[in-house]
């Protein structure tokens, strides 16, 4: 288009310098130049019209399907729907093929442990394990409509001779952004109880195993189907308040009893509310300045006990979490209390009584550092983006604070108390990738243990294994 205009202009310039001996009067030359300029402008106008009138292909050809064409005028303006015509090529007529919106990422980890005995997270004493492969999908539908989803493939997935894990949609949420102070969200939601359930990615955390309080007292990874609101306020120039509040499907004991092994088996269903009993969940976080956050969260809902004749019960979970950061130092932690009413679970106790209270916490200190000597000796391995982190975490849980289950078939008194000390060092070549080495000490009061399949409940296999754990994890 521009080339044609340039050629026309050059032609005009050439004509303008025609020698005087061409026996052409000045008036004739001016007239001829005006005609040439008018013809060049007409050609340019026709080119622009032809380009705008050319049919747009829907969808834009992608991959090997270069023969997809729109053959009738106006058909390119018809969006995908039941008014669309054709047959074989309709499967390619997706809007995201002609206007891609989604981003695919995720994270993965691989680990190795060598322990004196099994523990809560490691049913094998000496084993490699590919714990998680988690694809993440994000899409900007419009400026105000967002979609995000995460699919967790754990321990090789299911229905495989070599896999004994699971495949599940961990969250899939659709957001409508109204204002920073209030936005709408619906779908499969991560429960905002404590902070770890919201930030549990392997590459993000500095230790290999997840905190016990976030495994049994708060049943992470915990998600439910529901809807609600979230937003942020700024009380001052330095401070902010974040909140989330949702109505979700309730827990149930029809899927599994709430015993002194925790409440993980009572998590609800994302496909339907089994007991038609909704729950309310929310978190309120206050950050007075950068590097400090203190939050409280809670869950309240009804559930149907495992024996229907005893009516309904309530489950309440209260949690506090904190993050304190100053320079290279961090102090993080979480504490949670669970109260269960009308709990007739039998579980491993054999006495038809389940716990009415649970409590757990962890406190973790991190120190980030990067020796300048290493950066000078091996700059291609240790850069300004690299860092080491030294970590220590102390944690305790008690899944029967009222000792209601003491005296059952498999109890030895206070047997639901677990203590753990973990010391770790990790190296991040970049922030999104980490190599971890941990030493872990586990102590247990009582005889609850793991079954050969790795489930809780075998009194002859206690969970007090000590030893080393190694992990590599990365976002991609």
C-alpha positions in Angstrom: 0.0 0.0 0.0 2.7 2.5 1.0 4.9 1.2 -1.8 2.3 2.1 -4.4 2.0 5.6 -3.0 5.7 5.9 -3.0 6.0 4.8 -6.7 3.3 7.3 -7.6 5.0 10.1 -5.9 8.3 9.2 -7.6 6.6 9.2 -10.9 5.2 12.6 -10.3 8.7 13.9 -9.3 10.1 12.4 -12.4 7.6 14.1 -14.5 8.3 17.4 -12.8 11.8 17.4 -13.9 11.1 16.6 -17.6 13.5 18.6 -19.8 12.4 21.8 -21.3 13.2 20.5 -24.8 10.2 18.1 -24.5 8.3 20.9 -26.3 5.6 20.9 -23.6 4.1 24.1 -22.3 4.0 24.8 -18.5 0.2 24.6 -18.5 0.2 21.2 -20.1 2.9 19.9 -17.7 0.9 21.1 -14.6 -2.3 19.5 -16.0 -0.5 16.2 -16.6 1.0 16.3 -13.1 -2.5 16.9 -11.5 -4.0 14.0 -13.5 -1.1 11.6 -12.4 -1.6 12.7 -8.7 -5.3 12.1 -8.9 -4.8 8.6 -10.4 -2.3 7.7 -7.7 -4.8 8.8 -5.0 -7.6 6.7 -6.6 -5.4 3.6 -6.7 -4.6 4.0 -3.0 -8.3 4.4 -2.1 -9.3 1.3 -4.0 -6.5 -0.7 -2.2 -7.8 0.3 1.2 -11.4 -0.6 0.3 -10.3 -4.0 -1.1 -8.4 -4.8 2.2 -11.4 -3.8 4.4 -13.8 -5.8 2.3 -11.9 -9.0 2.3 -13.6 -11.7 4.4 -12.2 -12.4 7.9 -11.6 -16.1 8.5 -13.3 -17.5 11.6 -11.5 -19.1 13.2 -8.1 -17.9 12.1 -6.3 -21.0 10.8 -4.0 -22.6 13.4 -1.7 -25.6 13.1 -2.1 -27.8 10.1 -5.8 -26.7 9.5 -4.8 -24.1 6.9 -7.7 -25.1 4.6 -10.3 -23.7 6.9 -12.0 -20.9 5.0 -15.1 -18.7 5.3 -16.8 -19.0 1.9 -19.9 -16.8 2.1 -20.1 -13.0 2.6 -21.2 -12.2 6.1 -20.5 -15.6 7.6 -17.3 -14.3 9.2 -19.5 -12.1 11.5 -21.4 -15.1 12.9 -20.2 -16.1 16.3 -20.1 -19.7 17.3 -23.5 -21.0 18.2 -26.4 -23.1 16.9 -26.7 -20.7 14.0 -23.3 -21.9 12.8 -23.3 -24.2 9.8 -21.0 -26.9 8.6 -19.9 -30.2 10.0 -16.4 -31.5 10.3 -14.7 -28.1 10.8 -17.0 -27.0 13.7 -14.8 -28.6 16.2 -12.1 -26.0 15.3 -14.5 -23.1 15.4 -13.7 -22.2 19.0 -13.4 -18.6 20.0 -10.1 -19.1 21.8 -8.5 -20.4 18.6 -9.0 -17.1 16.8 -8.5 -14.9 19.9 -6.3 -16.7 22.5 -7.0 -15.6 26.1 -5.6 -18.3 28.3 -2.2 -18.8 29.9 -1.0 -22.3 30.9 1.5 -22.8 33.7 1.8 -24.8 36.9 4.3 -26.4 39.2 5.9 -29.8 39.8 8.0 -31.5 42.5 10.0 -34.6 43.0 11.4 -35.9 46.4 13.4 -38.5 48.2 13.2 -39.5 51.8 15.2 -41.7 54.1 13.6 -42.2 57.5 14.0 -44.4 60.5 10.3 -45.1 60.4 7.3 -43.8 58.5 5.6 -40.5 59.5 2.4 -38.6 58.7 3.4 -37.6 55.2 5.7 -40.4 54.2 4.3 -44.0 54.5 7.6 -45.4 53.0 10.9 -45.2 54.9 13.2 -45.0 51.9 11.6 -43.9 48.7 11.6 -41.6 45.7 8.3 -39.9 45.0 6.9 -37.6 42.3 4.4 -36.0 44.6 2.7 -33.4 42.5 2.2 -32.2 38.9 -0.2 -29.3 39.0 -1.2 -27.5 35.7 -2.6 -24.0 36.2 -4.9 -22.2 33.7 -5.6 -18.5 33.8 -7.7 -16.4 31.4 -8.7 -12.8 30.9 -12.2 -13.1 29.5 -12.7 -9.4 29.6 -11.2 -6.6 31.6 -13.7 -7.5 34.4 -14.1 -11.2 34.0 -11.3 -13.6 35.0 -11.0 -17.3 35.2 -8.4 -19.5 37.0 -8.1 -23.2 37.6 -5.7 -25.7 39.0 -5.6 -29.4 38.3 -3.7 -31.5 40.8 -2.2 -34.8 39.6 -0.8 -36.3 42.8 1.5 -39.3 43.1 1.1 -40.5 39.6 -2.6 -40.2 39.4 -5.2 -42.9 39.6 -6.1 -46.1 37.6 -2.5 -46.9 36.9 -0.4 -49.9 37.9 2.3 -47.4 39.0 0.1 -44.7 40.4 -1.6 -44.6 43.8 -2.6 -41.0 44.0 -5.4 -38.8 42.6 -6.4 -36.4 39.9 -8.7 -33.6 40.8 -9.7 -30.0 40.1 -8.2 -28.2 43.0 -9.9 -24.9 42.2 -11.8 -23.5 39.3 -13.1 -20.0 39.9 -14.8 -17.3 37.9 -14.4 -13.7 39.1 -16.3 -10.6 38.2 -14.3 -7.5 39.2 -16.7 -4.8 40.4 -14.4 -2.6 42.4 -11.2 -3.3 44.4 -13.3 -3.2 47.5 -15.8 -5.8 46.4 -15.6 -8.4 43.7 -17.7 -11.5 43.0 -16.4 -15.1 42.8 -17.9 -18.5 42.2 -16.8 -22.0 41.4 -14.6 -24.5 43.2 -12.9 -22.4 45.8 -9.9 -22.8 48.0 -11.2 -22.4 51.6 -9.7 -19.2 53.2 -9.1 -20.9 56.6 -5.5 -20.1 57.6 -3.0 -18.8 55.0 -1.3 -22.1 54.1 -4.3 -23.5 52.4 -4.2 -20.5 50.0 -0.4 -20.7 49.5 0.5 -24.4 49.6 2.5 -24.7 46.3 5.7 -26.8 46.7 8.0 -24.2 45.0 6.7 -21.5 47.3 7.3 -23.2 50.6 10.8 -23.5 52.2 10.2 -27.0 53.7 9.3 -30.3 52.1 6.4 -31.5 54.2 3.3 -29.4 54.9 2.5 -28.4 58.4 0.5 -31.0 60.4 -2.1 -28.4 61.5 -2.8 -27.8 57.8 -3.2 -31.5 57.1 -5.5 -32.6 59.9 -7.0 -29.7 61.8 -7.4 -27.6 58.6 -7.8 -30.3 56.0 -5.6 -28.9 53.3 -5.7 -28.9 50.4 -9.3 -27.9 51.2 -11.7 -26.8 48.5 -15.5 -26.6 48.2 -18.0 -25.4 45.6 -19.5 -22.1 46.4 -19.7 -18.4 45.8 -19.1 -15.1 47.5 -17.2 -11.8 47.6 -13.7 -10.6 48.2 -11.9 -7.3 48.2 -9.3 -4.9 49.6 -9.5 -1.7 51.6 -6.7 0.8 52.4 -7.3 2.5 55.8 -4.1 4.5 55.4 -1.2 5.1 53.0 0.8 2.1 54.5 -2.0 -0.3 55.7 -4.5 -2.5 54.0 -7.3 -4.9 54.8 -8.1 -8.0 52.7 -11.2 -10.1 53.1 -12.9 -13.2 51.6 -16.4 -14.4 52.5 -18.1 -17.3 50.8 -21.1 -19.6 51.1 -20.1 -23.2 50.3 -21.3 -26.8 50.3 -21.1 -28.2 53.8 -19.1 -31.1 55.3 -20.5 -34.5 55.8 -19.9 -37.7 57.7 -21.6 -39.8 55.1 -18.3 -39.9 53.2 -16.2 -40.6 56.3 -16.2 -40.2 60.0 -14.8 -37.3 61.9 -12.4 -39.2 64.2 -9.4 -38.4 66.2 -7.5 -38.9 62.9 -8.7 -35.5 61.8 -11.5 -34.1 59.6 -10.0 -34.7 56.2 -12.5 -37.4 55.3 -15.4 -35.2 56.1 -14.7 -32.6 53.4 -17.7 -31.8 51.2 -18.5 -32.5 47.6 -17.9 -30.1 44.7 -20.6 -31.8 42.6 -23.4 -31.5 45.1 -24.2 -30.8 48.7 -24.6 -34.3 50.1 -26.5 -33.2 53.2 -28.1 -30.0 51.9 -26.3 -28.0 54.6 -24.5 -24.9 53.5 -21.5 -23.5 55.4 -20.0 -20.0 55.8 -16.3 -19.5 55.5 -14.1 -16.3 55.5 -10.8 -14.7 56.3 -9.9 -11.1 57.4 -6.3 -10.0 57.1 -4.8 -6.8 58.3 -1.4 -5.5 57.2 -0.4 -2.3 59.1 2.7 -2.0 56.9 4.7 -3.8 54.3 6.1 -7.1 55.8 3.5 -7.5 58.5 0.2 -9.4 58.3 -2.1 -10.8 60.9 -5.2 -12.6 59.9 -8.2 -14.4 61.4 -10.4 -16.9 59.6 -13.3 -19.2 60.3 -15.6 -21.9 59.1 -19.1 -22.7 60.4 -21.5 -25.4 59.1 -23.8 -28.3 59.8 -23.0 -31.9 59.0 -24.8 -35.2 59.1 -23.2 -37.6 61.6 -22.5 -41.1 60.4 -25.6 -42.5 62.2 -28.6 -40.6 60.9 -30.7 -41.2 64.0 -28.7 -38.8 66.2 -29.7 -35.7 64.2 -27.2 -33.1 62.9 -24.1 -31.6 64.3 -22.0 -28.5 63.8 -18.4 -28.0 62.8 -16.5 -24.8 63.7 -13.0 -24.0 62.7 -11.1 -20.9 63.9 -7.6 -20.0 62.8 -5.1 -17.2 63.1 -2.0 -16.8 61.0 0.8 -14.3 60.9 3.7 -13.2 58.7 6.4 -10.9 60.1 9.3 -10.0 57.8 12.2 -7.7 58.5 15.2 -7.7 56.1 16.3 -11.3 55.6 14.3 -12.6 58.6 10.8 -14.1 58.5 8.6 -15.4 61.2 5.4 -17.2 60.0 2.9 -19.5 61.6 -0.6 -20.7 62.0 -2.8 -22.0 64.8 -6.3 -23.6 64.4 -9.0 -24.9 66.7 -11.8 -27.2 65.6 -15.0 -27.9 67.6 -17.4 -30.7 66.6 -20.8 -31.2 68.2 -22.9 -34.4 68.3 -20.0 -36.5 67.0 -20.8 -40.2 67.1 -17.9 -41.3 64.9 -16.5 -44.7 65.8 -13.3 -44.5 63.9 -10.4 -46.5 65.2 -11.4 -46.1 68.8 -14.2 -48.7 68.6 -16.3 -46.9 71.3 -18.8 -45.0 69.1 -17.5 -41.6 70.3 -15.7 -39.1 68.2 -13.6 -36.1 69.3 -15.3 -32.8 70.1 -12.2 -30.7 69.9 -8.9 -30.4 68.0 -6.0 -28.0 68.1 -2.7 -27.5 66.3 -0.1 -24.9 65.4 3.3 -24.3 63.9 5.9 -21.6 64.2 8.5 -21.2 61.5 11.6 -19.0 61.2 13.4 -18.3 57.9 16.7 -16.5 57.2 17.5 -15.6 53.6 21.1 -15.1 52.5 23.5 -15.3 49.5 27.3 -15.4 50.1 29.1 -12.9 47.8 32.0 -15.4 47.6 29.8 -17.9 45.7 28.6 -15.2 43.3 32.2 -14.3 42.5 33.4 -17.9 42.1 30.5 -19.3 40.1 28.4 -16.4 38.7 26.6 -18.6 36.2 25.2 -20.7 39.1 24.9 -18.0 41.8 23.5 -14.7 40.6 21.7 -11.7 42.1 18.5 -13.7 41.6 19.7 -16.6 43.7 19.3 -17.1 47.4 19.8 -19.6 50.3 17.2 -20.0 53.1 17.9 -21.6 56.5 14.6 -22.7 58.1 13.4 -24.2 61.4 9.8 -25.1 62.2 8.2 -26.4 65.4 4.7 -27.8 65.3 2.2 -29.7 67.4 -1.3 -31.2 66.9 -3.8 -32.8 69.3 -6.9 -34.3 67.5 -8.8 -35.0 70.7 -8.3 -32.1 73.1 -11.1 -33.4 75.4 -9.8 -37.0 75.6 -13.2 -38.4 74.6 -11.7 -41.2 72.6 -9.5 -42.5 75.4 -10.4 -46.0 76.4 -11.4 -47.2 72.9 -10.2 -50.4 71.3 -6.9 -49.0 70.0 -6.1 -46.2 72.4 -3.2 -45.7 74.8 -4.3 -42.4 76.2 -3.6 -39.0 74.6 -2.5 -40.9 71.6 -3.5 -38.2 69.1 -0.7 -35.8 70.0 2.0 -35.4 67.4 5.1 -33.2 67.7 7.5 -32.4 64.9 10.8 -30.4 64.6 12.1 -29.7 61.1 15.4 -28.0 60.2 16.1 -27.2 56.6 18.3 -25.5 54.1 17.3 -24.7 50.6 18.8 -23.0 47.5 16.9 -21.1 44.9 18.8 -20.5 41.6 15.8 -18.2 40.9 12.9 -17.4 43.1 10.5 -19.8 41.2 12.7 -22.9 41.6 14.1 -24.5 44.8 16.2 -27.4 46.0 15.5 -28.4 49.6 17.2 -30.6 52.2 15.4 -31.2 55.6 16.1 -33.1 58.7 13.0 -34.0 60.6 12.2 -35.4 64.1 8.8 -36.7 64.9 7.4 -37.7 68.3 4.0 -39.3 69.1 1.9 -39.8 72.2 -0.1 -43.0 71.6 -0.3 -45.7 69.1 -2.1 -44.3 66.0 -0.1 -45.1 62.8 -0.4 -45.8 59.2 -1.9 -48.7 57.3 0.3 -50.4 54.6 -1.5 -48.3 52.0 -0.4 -45.1 53.8 -3.7 -44.3 55.5 -4.0 -43.3 59.2 -5.3 -45.8 61.6 -2.9 -48.7 62.1 -2.0 -48.8 65.8 0.9 -51.1 65.2 2.7 -48.6 62.9 3.5 -45.4 64.8 4.3 -42.2 62.9 7.5 -41.1 64.7 10.1 -41.6 62.0 13.2 -39.4 62.0 15.4 -38.7 59.0 16.2 -36.7 55.9 13.9 -35.4 53.1 15.0 -34.0 49.8 12.9 -32.2 47.2 13.2 -30.2 44.0 10.3 -28.1 43.0 9.6 -25.5 40.3 7.0 -23.4 38.7 6.8 -23.6 34.9 
